[in-house]
Amino acid sequence: MFTHGGFVQLLVKRIYKWASTDQRGHTLGFVTMGSTCSNHLGIPPAKGPNAVGCTDFMMDHTAQGSFFRLYYPCQESEKAEKPDWVPCREYFIGLADFMKINRSVSERIFNYLFGSFKIPAYWDAPFKSNGKCPVVIFSHGLGAFRTLYSAICAELASQGFIVASVEHRDQSASATFYFREAPESEKAKENAPKTSPSAGENLVKEWMYYRALQHGESEFPLRNKQVKQRADECILALEKLAAINSGTRVRNALQTQFDWATLENSMDLCRIAAMGHSFGGATAIEALCKDVRFKCAVALDTWMFPLDDEIFPRVKQPIFFINSERFQWAGNISRMRKLDSAVIQRKMITIRGTVHQSFPDFTFLTGNWIGKLMNLKGEIDPEVAMDLSNKATLAFLQRHLGLEKNFNQWDALINGEDENLIPGTNVTVLQSSI
């Protein structure tokens, strides 16, 4: 999700520095000005014909299990509530660790900036059956987690997709968790960690935080190992959905109120796509190489560094690169170009006025001035950029999943035919580097 260290790092570090001095009162005024200068802060609602529900799934409960946020078309319900965008305080702590700043102060800053926002979907709302749904497996970026791309995932669900947004356990997420069984000695202690009521008796929640690159450590071996694990986790999520679709009874370690049996025979498992942002874009490409059930991929502002060159000729499915104008560089684009094919469609567009953070939800959650200063917003209206990205994605998915929808009305966007789009890239790449 982030650049090689970027995202709101500069913002929080500056605020943290001020909050640690006698300028703290001034800081809160500064942040307020930045976060309330717009009357439209918040993740925009999905635009498709279906209401959107969401729930969490964890099976099995260990670190080797599958964990994802599921978005799906739902029945409208007055009782259903929208969940918090950041599920709990440990994710704020994880973001602080990712940025190498003090946990306690930054947690308060993050909660102040982002703690009141909601996901644009209804928690545990009943699934609405309306024919078989195509499936998208979504992979988050470096330092992110499963909830931070809700504008994209909710839009796809509103258009009839079932979307599993995976939370990766390769230590590239800022935070994630799993459960371990409490040993007998721990159960006996009065001060033993409390078991989670949602996970059942004798299970203790364990948090896993971002693993920083060690001093003197080479980055490629770590990222390459992570991208392979991430792709495996996407495949595992797909396998869990396939089991649910077949009617197999599943035990969700989180024990939400969602009725998983209603998803039986709801998914079209001949129409599956991989999608991701930054490190997640590389994960989607790796997943194509590992599993032909993925018929195509949409790669958002992909960070190509973690991938082995040797996999490029082995990827046989169509790929759509949707890039920001201000993140990409020649070396990264040249690696994308190595996937070009005369017989397999590989498309690329660039959205004018965008930055790397124009794809995750953060772009909607800060005021215009602060957002641009801290590189969370580009020059383009964030909703215009997201709308272009989503429509182009839907058109590409219809073309390569064989959907009978009306998404082909946006086919021109795949070729970059819009005043806010650049066909291909804005980056000059020497032919000799490809």
Secondary structure, DSSP 8 states (H G I E B T S, - for coil): --SSS-TTHHHHHHHHHHHTTTTHHHHHHHHHHHHHS-TT-S-----SSSEEEEEEEEESSSTTSEEEEEEEEE---SS----BSS-SHHHHHHHHHHHT--HHHHHHHHHHHHTT-B-SSEET--B--SS-EEEEEEE--TT--TTTTHHHHHHHHHTT-EEEEE---SS-SSEEEEEEE--HHHHHSTT---B-TTT-TTEEEEEEE-----TT--HHHHHHHHHHHHHHHHHHHHHHHHHHHTT-----TT--S--GGGGTT-EEEEEEEEEEETHHHHHHHHHHHH-TTEEEEEEES---TTS-GGGGGG--S-EEEEEETTT--HHHHHHHHTT--SSS-EEEEEETT--GGGSSGGGGSS-HHHHHHTTS--SS-HHHHHHHHHHHHHHHHHHHHT--SSGGGGHHHHTT-STTEEES-SS---GGG-
